[in-house]
């Protein structure tokens, strides 16, 4: 029997606050709501989702390394505010062979100027942004096609 493909879904700082944090920007869905929809879609595609959230940069780096060591098929990464500041996450993405898809609920290019720079996007295979929770589902679809 073939081994089940794994797709890691990594979420950064403040994403644990979805549903209550600036709903006019991020909507009312919680991260658990998004995880449930992704897990349902992944099950239909016979793929395992490994879903994590952390407010700590080092933990995110460790999970990227884990995805590599685990032979993950892809990583879907919403690094939150670390997107615009973390050269360490950029370097971690560059250090692994697993393709990384950057995802954002909002469109950073329609927001404050400091959000227009993405160190994650500079290292990622591609970026999906601006479609709310659908961004995650589109990223999953892209990951399945890799």
N, C-alpha and C positions, 0 to 999 in steps of 0.2 A: 504494500500500500504506500502511496506517495506521501511524503511528509507535508503537513499543512504549511502553507506560506503564512508568514507573520508580517504584519504592517504595524509599526510603532506609531502612535499618535501622541506627540509630546506637546504639552501646553505650559506656558511660562507664567510669570508673575501676574497676579490679579485676575487671572481667568477663572479662579475658583469663585469669584464674585459675580460671574455672569448671571443675569436674571434680575439683579438689583443694581448693578454698577452701570451708570449712564445708559439706561435702556433706550434713550433716543438715538444713541450711536450703536449699541451692541445688541439691542433687542431684549426680549424677556425670557428667552430660552436659557436654561442653566447648562453648565458643562455636562452634567449628568444626562440632560435631555439629548444633547449632541452625541454623547458617548453611546446612549441607547440606540439612536438611529443608525449610527455607524456600525455598531455591533450587529444589528439586524441585517443591514446590507452586506456586511462582511460574511455573515453566516450563509446568506444566500449564494455568495460567491465562493464559499468554501475556503475562506481566509480567516485567520485569527487576528484580532485586534489586541494590541498591548497598549492600553490607554493610561497615561500618567499626566499629572499636573504638579508643578512645584513653583514656589516663589523664590527658589535659590538657583543661581546660575550654575554652580558646581554640580548640582544634582542633574540638571539638564545635560551637561557635558557627559556625566557618567552614563546617562540613559542613551545618548548617542553612541558611546563606546559599546554599551551593552547590545544595542541593535546590530552593530557591526559584528561583534563576537558571536551573536546569536544567529547570524546569517539571515537577518531580516530582508524581506523583499524590498521594502521602502520605509521611509520615515516621513510622516506628515508632521510638520513643526509650526506651531504658532508660538513664537517666542515672546509675544506681548511686547512690552517696552524694551526688552533686551534686544529686539530686532534692530534698534537704532543706536545701540551702545556697545554691544558685546563682540569684540574682536575675538575673544576666547571661544564663543560659540561658532563664529565664522571658521576659526582654525580647527575646531573639533569636526565640523562638517567636512572640511577639506581633508581631514586625516582619515576619514572612513570611506569605504567603497560603496556603501549603501546609498542609493539616490535619495535625496531629501527634497520634499516639496514644501515650500513655504506657504502658509495659509494665514489669512486675516479675515475677520468678520467684516470690518469696515475697509474702506479704500484709503490707505494712508496718503495717497497723493491728493486727496480732496480735503486733507486735514492740515494741521500745523506744519510749517516748513521743516521742523526737525524730524518729522515722521517720513519725510521724502527719501531719506537715506536708509537703506536696509543692508546691514552687514550680512544678514542671513541670506537675502536674495542674491548677493554677490557670490555666494558659495553654493546655492541651491540649484537643483535641476530646473526648477520653474517656480512660479508664484501664482497663486489664485487668491484674489482679494475682492472685497466689496459686495459679496452676495449673502452676508449674514451667515447663519448656520449652513446654508447651502454650499458655502465655500468649502466646508469640510467634506461634504458629499462629493463635490466636484473633484477635490483632491484625492479622495478615495478612488473615484473612477479613473483618474489619471494614474494613480499608483498601480491599479490593477492592470493597466495597459502597458506598463513598463516591462 
